Amino acid sequence: MFTLEAINTAFLTFDQNPVVMEDLIQHISIHPDIRFGKPCIKGTRIAVVDILQWLASGMSIPEIIEDYPTLTETHIRAALAFAAHRESHTRLIAA
């Protein structure tokens, strides 16, 4: 699990504009009663993994927003930032 304190100095660059990761992560929530505890966009039941799968299937950001008007480009970028952060901390532990 991540903490905002652990990433408050991390930066991501989107479209040549530096964005503090903390600002993006504020759009993500994890609640055990929503989508079985999967990370979701706050105020929705749309999981980070849903957004990743849509992007992987070839949907563009405008197409996703058109199909899910409660989402914004910031939400989609927050999902990407969350996934990137989580992936950067993946470790293989020998048994």
ZISUL-V658707 format. One record per residue. RES is the residue in one letter. PHI is phi in radians with two decimals (none if undefined). Layout:
RES/PHI  RES/PHI
This chain:
M/none  F/-1.76  T/-2.16  L/-1.12  E/-1.08  A/-1.24  I/-2.09  N/-1.15  T/-1.85  A/-1.33  F/-2.22  L/-2.14  T/-2.03  F/-2.15  D/0.92  Q/1.16  N/-1.90  P/-1.19  V/-2.25  V/-1.24  M/-1.00  E/-0.96  D/-1.09  L/-1.30  I/-1.12  Q/-1.08  H/-1.54  I/-1.91  S/-2.30  I/-2.24  H/-2.36  P/-1.06  D/-1.59  I/-2.04  R/0.92  F/1.02  G/1.47  K/-1.22  P/-1.08  C/-2.25  I/-1.22  K/-0.93  G/1.40  T/-2.33  R/-1.90  I/-1.55  A/-1.45  V/-0.95  V/-1.08  D/-1.04  I/-1.11  L/-1.08  Q/-1.17  W/-1.11  L/-1.11  A/-1.12  S/-1.38  G/1.87  M/-1.18  S/-1.56  I/-1.02  P/-1.05  E/-1.14  I/-1.10  I/-1.12  E/-1.13  D/-1.33  Y/-2.28  P/-1.13  T/-1.30  L/-1.54  T/-2.12  E/-1.07  T/-1.07  H/-1.08  I/-1.15  R/-1.17  A/-1.12  A/-1.10  L/-1.13  A/-1.11  F/-1.06  A/-1.12  A/-1.11  H/-1.12  R/-1.10  E/-1.14  S/-1.17  H/-1.89  T/-1.26  R/-2.26  L/-1.69  I/-1.91  A/-1.22  A/-1.42
